[in-house]
Structure formats: structure tokens, C-alpha cells
Amino acid sequence: GDHRTAAGRVWEGASKSMSSIPQPLLKIGYNVLFTIGFALTWPYLTYLIWRRQPFWERLGERLGHYPPDLKEWLKDPRRPIWIHAVSVGEMLLARVLVRELRALRPNLRILLTTGTPTGRRMGEPLLDPQTRMVYAPTDFYYSMLRAFRRIRPTALILVENEIWPNMLWRAEKMGVKVFLVNSRLSRRNRRLFRIARSFVRPVLQLFDWIGVQSPEDMRRFAMAGFPEEHLHLMGSMKYDVAALASDHPGKGLEVRQAAGWDQGQVLFLGGSTHPGEEKILAELVRALRGKHPELRLMLVPRHVERTSSILAELRGTGLRVMRRSDLESQGGSDPEIVLVDTTGELRDLYPTADLVFIGKTMSGTGGQNFLEAARYGRAIVAGPHMENFMSLRREFEETKGIRVAGSAEELERVVGELLANREEREELGRRAKACFQEHLGAGRRCAEVLIGEIAKSERSSARD
């Protein structure tokens, strides 16, 4: 214990001496380190992005250079608010936020920024005469300077945990208030913030308002060094995301009919499964089919490129497997398993399932978001690994809206119970739906606060 205490004292002393680093020195240090880090990772980043889409296509936007039509739009005296949503998940949250902001103030001008091509695609439905979207500037001093001078935002809203020092310093210099919405902090991130507290703390103080998801997050944010007086408990906007309108409402029923599963079969859906889980679920179905011949399994793997390896794995089970893409041509044949080898359909398939397993909870770690299954009142079962969704898990376990199994054997027992007792299965789904509906509204609460704060900023800039 002594050596740890001594190490702690040394670290504490170092921290105290570092906390007196003048801000100009902190800024120079960050910019030098960021430039070196960027230069070292640049080839790898370029390769990653090039694989998905030509990176060069909009390189100018990432450096704060915008196309003529956007420059023209930004010349309007009604200055926009700037919402930054780095990728798909954050952009879905931004869609909720924009909808709620618009409901309260229809003529609000909004500029969205994102960091990925998929984030950009997810934001496209929001575009209209009052809403524009570009790639976010890279956190170089020059890029941020150009972007802020061009955009002149009345407020900067960052979705989830986006912390870019040059962006925050530039906002402070221009008197732009910074809001962090739908924020959560994992234990690991909290530890990282505490270790680098002397460097990070001055940056964290630059947030004017932080909307956090749970009381546990409030505690972690305060311990990590965020200003306590700026922390506000708002709940999770992920519930509102799950309540967004479905793109193809009747799709699930069509798929079920195409498989020939409309004759009283009970559908067990494995959503966003990870390696190893498909085999576990298939073995479970094989074991339970003697007692429950009506049981059918639909597998929706998280990564569709695993299709052929999953098919190879399932051959040994003796169950008949059909690909989702073959259903229309040779459907109606009532296979035991349908393997979904298409993308983007999971959300539309939930409403037709009788029982849902949440992927990445048995053989992965971290878990997956299960709110869309809860929205439709499905009976939800999961494995023990739900580290990334602990607050959600707690909320649903408290209301008995989810069954969590500690092992594959226990999962088989739980599923067997729910198949044997239809009333209990439906009640589990009803409780999940009630819990889901009770937690809706974080998006509206955030929007109300933001509209009030934006109006204040506009009044003070009008006085200036």
C-alpha cells in the first residue's frame, strides 16, 4: 500500500504544478501535439475513409472552406445555431433535437456538421431551406478560425461527448455559448479525465450547459472535473430516437409472410448478433423445438459481411436455414431459421417478433440498444454483458421489462418459460412498452432549455 500512496502523492504534486500551466501554453502544447498526432495517423485515417468514400471529395469543408451556395446562405443576418453530430448514432439524436427545436421555433436556422459519410446520409432527411449540413472542421486552429468566422453561430450544440479544445476555445473567444446534450460518461472515460485532469479541466470549464442522462452520469461528470453548476439531469434522448417514425412500417409482416411464418409460428428474433451468438440461439431453438414445434428463429447479425461464415456454422445444427434475400424467390417454405443478409431492416422487423434477444450481450461485451424492441412491446431477453447500457438495464429491470440470463443454459430456460406461458410473454412486452413510454420526452426538455438560452444569446448580441 505504501508505494501506491507514495505514487499518489507524487502524481498529486505533479498535478498541482501542472494545474498552474498558463492557458496560452496549454493551447500551444495542444496544437503542437494535435498536429503531430494528426500527421502520424493521417495515412491510416485516409485509408479508412477512402475505403468507404473518396475522402478528398469534401476535404475543403474539413478545413473550413465552404461551397459558394453555403457561403451565400450564411450571409443571411439571421445567424444559425450550429449542431455537431459526429456519426450515425449522434445524427439520429440530432434528428430528434431538430424536430423538437422546430416545433418550438419553426423559423430557426440550423447548420449541422458531421464527421462521417454515414452520419451525413443519416442527416439528409433534415435538409430544407432553413437547414444545411457540412463536414465538421478538423480541430486545427486555422480550420476552426475559418469555420467560426464564416458560420457566426448564435450557439454551439454538441451531441453526446464531443470535446475538441480548439472548437471550445474559439467559441469562448467569440462569445458563443456551448451546450452538450444527451451526455453520458463511462467509468473508463471518467478515469481518463481524472488522470489528465490538469490539462482537461480548463477545457471542461468552457461548457455553459451540460444535459446528462442519469444521476450516475451526474456524479461521474462532477468527479471528472466538469463544472457542477452547469450539469442538468435531462434523461436519455435515445428513447426519443427509438420513437422516430419507422421507414417501412409493414416490412416485418411482409418478411414473415414471405417465409411462410403466418400460420401461428412463434418468432424469436436475434437482433444485432455478434460472433458465437448465432450458434447459441440456433442450438437453443433445436433444444426447445421438441416441446415447441411452432418456434422459428430470425437472425439479424450486426455485420452482414459475416453471412457466409454464419451459414457454415449453422449447417451443423440440422436446422433448415434460408437467407432473407432468397425469401421472395423461394419463400413460403417455412424454414426453421431465416438469416437476414440485408442491412437497415432490424428496426422494421421488431414489430413482428414475439420474443427478442439483444445481441452482443452473450458472447460480446457492452451490449446493444434495445429500446426499439421495447417501443413495440416485445418480450426482451438478453445475456449478462450490458456494460454500455447499465442505466437502461436498471430502468427496465426495476419495472420487470427485461429478462437477463447469466449463461446460454439460463437463456434456454428463460426462453422455454416464455414459450410455455404466452400470458407471461405478453406481460413482459407490455411492461417493456410502459417503461419505454414513461421515459420519452428528453428531446423536448432539452429543446425547451436550448430555445430559452438561444433567445438570451440573441438578445445580448443584438445589444452589442
N, C-alpha and C positions, 0 to 999 in steps of 0.2 A: 504494500500500500504506500510505503514511504516514497518510492521512486516515482509513483504516479502523482502523488501530492507535489513533489518537487517539480516534476514536469509541468504540472498545472500552474504552479507559481511562476515558473519561467515563462510559460505561454501568456499568463495574465499580465506579467510585466511587459513582455513584448507587445501585447495588445494595447496596453496603456500608452506605451511610447509611440506605437503606430497611429493611435487614435488622434494624435496631435498633428498628423500629416496635413499640411495646408491643402485646401481644395485645389488650387492650381496645379500642385504637384501630383495630386490624385488623378486629375484629368489628363495630365501629360503622360503619367505612368500607364493609365488605362489605354490611351490612344496608341502608345508605342506597343504595348502588349497585344492589343486587338489587331493591329496591323501585322505584327509578326505571326500571330496565331492564324490570321486570315491567309497570309501568304503561304504558310505551311500546309493548310488544309485545302487551299484553293483547287489544286488538281483533282483531289478526291471529290470535293463538292461539285465541281464542274462535271466530272464523270457521272456522279449520281443523278444530277439534274438532266444531263444530256440523254441519259437512258430513258427518261420519261418524256422529255420535250426539249427542243433546242433552247438552251439557256440564253443564247445571245439575242433571241428574238426581242426581249424587252429589257435588255441589260441597262439601257438608259434610265428606266424607271427606278431600278435598284440603286442608281447613283443620284437620284433627284432630278433627272431630266425628263420632262413630260411632253406628250404629243400636243400639237397645236390646238386640237379641239378641247382638251382638258385645260390647257392654259387659258383658253377663252372662257370656259365655264368658271374657272377660279377667279376671273376678273370681276365677277358679279359682286356688288357691295355687300350682299348678304353672305357673310363668311360661313363656311361649313363647319360641322363638327367632324372630327377625324376618329374613325373607329378602326382599330387594328386587330385583325383576327388571323393568326399565323397560318392555320391549316384547316382541314375539313371540320374537325370537331368544334374548333373555335368559331368557324364561319357559320355553323348551324346555330350556335349560341347568338352570334351577331344577327342572324335572321330573326330570331325571337325578339331581340332588343330593338331592331329597326322597326319591326311590326308594332311593338308597344310604344316606341317613341312617336311613330307616325300617327297612331291612334290618338295620342295626346296633342300632337302638333303636326298636322298634315304637311305644312309647307317647309319643314325643317330640311336644310340642305346637308347631305351626308357624303363624306368621302370615305370609302372603305379601302384598307390596304391589307394584303395577304402576302405570305412568303412562298406559297407553293402553287403549281398549276392546278392541283386538285382543289385547293382552297378557292382558287379563282373560279373554277367551274361551279363550285357549290354556292358562290356569291352571285352568280349571273342572274338568277331569278329576281334579285333585288333591284336590278338596274332600271332606272327610269329618269325622266328629266331632272329630278331632284337628287339622284343618287349616282355616284360614279365610283369606279374601282380601278386601282393600280397596284403594282407590286410595291411592297414596303421598301423604303430606302435602307440599304445596309448601314450598320451603326458606325460609319466613319463620320468624323467631324464635318467634312465637306458635304457629304451626302445629306446629312441631317440639316445642315445650314440651308442648303438649296431647297430642300423639301419644305421646311417650315416657312421660309420666305415666300415660297410660291403658294402654299396651301393657306397660310394665315388662319389656322383653326381657332374657333372660339373655345373648344375643349378637346382634350385628347382622351379617348376611352380605350383602354387596353383590356382585351378579353382573356381571362384566366391569368397565367403567371408570366407575362411578358415584361422582362426588366432589362432595358437597354439604356446604359448610362448616358450616352451622347443624346439620345432622344429625350431623356428626362431633363438633362442639363439645359438643352436648347428650349424645352417647354418652359422651364423656370425663367430663363433669360428673357423670353418673350411674354412672360406673364400669362401663360396658358395653363389652366387647371388640368391636373392629371387624375383620371379615375381608373381604378382597377376593378373589373366586375367579375362575378362568379369565381372568386379566387379560393383555392384550397392549397394547403401546404402539407406535403408528405413528411413523415418523420425524418427521412433521409435528407430532404431539402432543408428542413429546419436545422439539422446538424451542420450542413454545409454553410448555411447563412451564419450560424453562430461561430464556426471556425474562422470564417473570413469577415467576422463582424466589423472590424475596424475599417476595412475597405468598403464593405457593403452598406453599413449603417447610414453614412451620409447620403447615399443614393436612395435608400428606402424612405428617408425623411421627405423626399420630393413628391410622394403621393399625397394628393389632397383628400382623397376619399377611397376607401377600400371596402368593397362589398364581399363578405365572406360567406361560405356555405353552411358552416356548422359551428356550434360552441367550441368544439375541439379545435377547429381551424383558428378561431379567435385566439385561443390560448397559444397555439403554435406560432401564429404571426407575431404576437406580442413578445414571445420568447426569442424569436428570430431577429427582433430589432425593428419591426415596423412600428410607426407612431400609434400608440394605443388609442389616442383620441380620434384617430381617423378610421378606426375599424368599426364596421357596421354589419350586424348579422342579418343577412337577406334571404337565406335559404338557397337551394340549388336550382339554377335555370335549366338543368338537364331534364327536369320534369317537363318544363315548357317545350323543350326541343322534342321530346318524345311525343308531345301532343300536337306537333305540327301536322298539317293535313297530309294524308298518305298520297303518294303519286299515282298509284294504281289500286284503288280500293277493292276491286273484285278479283284481283290476281290470285290470291290464295285459294279461293274456291275453284277457279279455273284449273289450277295445277292439280288440286285434289281430284277433280273430276277426270282430268286427263290421265291420272294414274289409275283410275277405277276405284278410288277410295271414297266413294259416296254411297256405300251400302252398309253404313253402320260401323265401319272400321274406326278404331281409336288411334289418333295420330300423335306420336311422340316426336317432337322436333328438337334436334340438337343444334343450337344457334351459335355461330362463330366458333366452331370446334377447333381445337389445336391438336398437334400430333399425339397419337395414343388414345385420344378420346373417342374417335370414331369406332375403334376396335372395342373399347369398353362398352359403348352403347349398343353395338351390334351383338356382343356376347350377352348383354343384359336382355335384349329382345329375344334372342334364341332361347335363353333360360326360362323366360316368362311365357313364351308362346304356347307351351303345353296347356297351362291354365287359362291363358288369354289369347285365343287364336285370332281375335279381332285386332291385335296390336300391330301397328305399322310404324316404321321409322323414317323420318326425313332428316338427312344430314346436310347442314349448310356450313362447310368449312370456312374458316376465316380467310384462308388463302386458296383461291380457286386453282392456282397452279399445282397444288398437291393432288389434284383429281386422280391422276393415273396411279400414284403410289397408294392412295386410299383404296382404289378399286382392287389393287393387288392384295392389300391387307384383308379386304373383306371377302375375297374368294374362299379363304379357308373356313368361313363361318357356315357355309352350306345354305346361306340365305340368298334369295334372288334379288340382285341389285340392278336398278336401272338409272341411267343418267337423266337428269332433268331435261337436257337438250334433246333427248330421244323420245320424250313423252308424247309430243304431238304426232310424230310419225308412227310410233308403235305403242301408243298408250292404251289405257283401259285394261291392261293385263294384270292389274293388282299385284305388283311386286311387293316383297316384304320391306325393301329399302329403296328409297329414292335419294340419289346423291345429287345435290344441286351444284351443277358445274357452270352456273352463270353468276354474274355479280349484281349487287344492288337490289336483290329481291327479298332479303330477310325480313325487312320491315313489313312487306306486303304479305308475307307468309304466316306471321304470328297469329293473325285473327282466326285462321282456320285450324290451328293446332289445339289439341285437347290438353297436352302436357308439354312443358318446355324445359329443356336442360340448358343451363347457361355455360357456354364454352369457356375454356381457359381457367376453369375452377377445379378441375380434377387432375389433369396432367400438366397444366401450365401454372404460372403464378400471376397474381394480380387480378384475375377475373375480368369480366366484361360488364358493360352497362346492361341491365336487364329491364329498364324502365318501359321499353316499348312492349315487351311481353305483359308487363303489369297494366299498361294502359288498356289493353284489350281483355283484361280479366282472365288471363291464362293461369293455370296451376303451374307454379315455377319451382323447379328443383335445381340444386347446384352442389358442387363439390366444396371442399373447405377453403380453397385458395381465392379469397376475395379482397386481398390486401388493398387494392386501389379503390375499393368501393365500400370501405368499412362503415362509413356513416350511413350509406344507403342500406347496407345489410342490417345494421342495427335498427333502423326505422322500420324495415319490413319484418324483422324477427319479433320486434316488440308487438306488432299488430298481427302476428302469425300469418303473414302474407307470403312466406317463402319457406321451403323445407331444405335445410342444408345437411348433406351427408358427408361423413368424415372419410369414407373409403368407397371403392367400387362395390364392395359387398353390401355396405349400408345403402348405397344408392339403389341397388337392385331391390332391397327390402322395402324402401320408401316408395319406389315406383310401383312395386307389387301391391302395396297397401292402397295406393291411389287408384290403381286399375280395378281393384276389388270393390272399392267404395266410391261410386260415382258422385254421391252427395258430398262426401268429404273433398273430392277433387274439385267440384264446382265451388264449394265454400272457400277453399284455398284461393281460387281465382277471384272470387268476389272480394275477399279480404285484401288481395294484392291491388285490385282496382280501387278500392276505398282508400287505401294508403296512398296510392298514386294521386288520386284527385285531391286529397287533403293537402298535398304539398305543392300543388300548382300555384303560380302567381308570383314567383321570384322575379320574373322578367318585368312584370307590371310594376312591382315595388321599386326595382332599380330605375326603370324609366321615369317614374314619378319624381324620384330624388334628382336624377340627372337633368330633367327638364327644368326643375326649380333652380339648380346650380347654373345651368347654361343661361337662363334668363338673367341671373345675377351677374354673370360674366359679361353678358351683352350690355347690361345697364352700365356697368363700371367702364367698359371700353367706349361706350357712347359718351360718357362724361369726359373721358380722356381725350 
